């Protein structure tokens, strides 16, 4: 936690909340990324807004990385843990695959359950978030990687 930056974290959280609220109020949809992406292919009737949302998400990150190149530049966050015996791209692919499987099993991800579900006082989302955080705490305790 030696790289904690409260102002960018606060601004990022506010922007995520704002984007979620705009999507919910403007389109009546929950900003759960796994659900948005999962119903993009094969195309659902509502594929256009899903594609626009995901493209804007990626472009927003790209623009931010260009405007604020030092933001989130901790190289330790993007390398495979020492001793894993895996190259970073393979490690990231495995992590992405496991995340995708987990979101499918959990019927949603941290954005859908943690941001939108909790804001709607969903009991199912509260249980999901408690499990997400519990597993994260155990993972950090076992691996020692924050």
N, C-alpha and C positions, 0 to 999 in steps of 0.2 A: 504493500500500500504506500510505498514511498513516492509513487508518482500520482497520487490522488490530486485531482484538479476540480475543486467544487464548482467553479463558475461554468466551465464547459459542460460538466455533468448536469448542472441545473438547467442550462440553456437547452441541452439535448433532450432532457426529460420534458421540458415545457413544449418543445417542438413536436416530440412524439405524441404527447397528450393532445396538443392542438390538432395535429394531423388525424389522430384517431377520432376526435370529436367532430371534425369537419366531415370525415367520411361517414360517420354514424348519423349526424344530423342532416347532411346534404344528400346522402345516398341510402340511408337506412341500413348500412352494412357495417359489420364488425371488422376492424383492422387486424385480423389474424392472418399473418403472412402465410402460414402453411395452408390455411383454407383458401386464401386468394390464389396462391400458386397452384395448389392441388386441383382446383377446378378450372384452371386455365387450359390444361391439356388432359384429356381431349376437351376441345372448346365447349364451354357451356353457353347458354343463351347470353349470359352476362360477361362474355370474354373481353369485351372492349374496355370497360372500366377497370377490369383486373389487369389487363396489359398496360394501360395508362398508369395505374397505381404503381406497378412493379418497375416500369421504365423510369418514372419520376423518382422512385426510391433509389435506384441505381445512379441516375443522373445527379440527384441531390448529394449522394456520397462522393461522386466523382468531382463535382464542382467544389464541394467543401474541402476535399483533399488537395485541390489545386489552389484554392484561396488561403487555406490554413495548413500548409504542409507539415508543420511541427505538431499539429493536433493528433494525439494518439500514435505517436511515432515510437512507441516502446517496442524495440525489435524482439524482446523476449516473448511477446504475445504471439508472434508468428513463426516460431521455430519449434520443431518437434522436441520433446523433452530429451535431455541427455540420457543415454542408456536405453532408449526405446528401440534403437536399431533401425529406425525408419527415417527416410528422408522427409523433409517438411511437407512437400506436396502430397505424399502418400498419407502422412499423418492427418493432414487437413481433409483429404478425401474420406478417410475412415471416420473422422469426427463429423463431417457433413452427413455421411450415410447414417451413422448412429443417431444423429439429431433428427434426420428425416424419419427414421423408424420410430423414434420416441414421440415425435409429434403426431404420427399416424396412430400409434397405440393410445396416446393421451387425448386423442381427438382435439388437438389444438396445440398451440405453442405459447411461449411466454407473452408474446404480444397480444394474442387473442384472450388468453386466460388472465394474464397478469395485469394488463393495462385495461382492456375493455371489459373483461368478465368481472374483475373486482370492482370496477367503477359501477357496474350494473348490480352489484351485490349478489352475484351468482354463487351459490353454495358449491356447485361443481367446480367452478373456477378457483374458489378458495382452497378446496382440497387439492386441485392440480398444482397450484402455486406452492402449497405447503410441501408437496412431494418434490417439485422442482428444486426448491431451496434445500430441502433435506438431503437430496441426492448430491447437490452441489457442495454442501458442507462436508458430507462424507467423502466426496471425491477429493476436495482440498485437503482434508485431514489425512487421507491415505497417500496421496501423491505429493503433498507438500508444495504443489504448484498453485499459485494464486492467479 
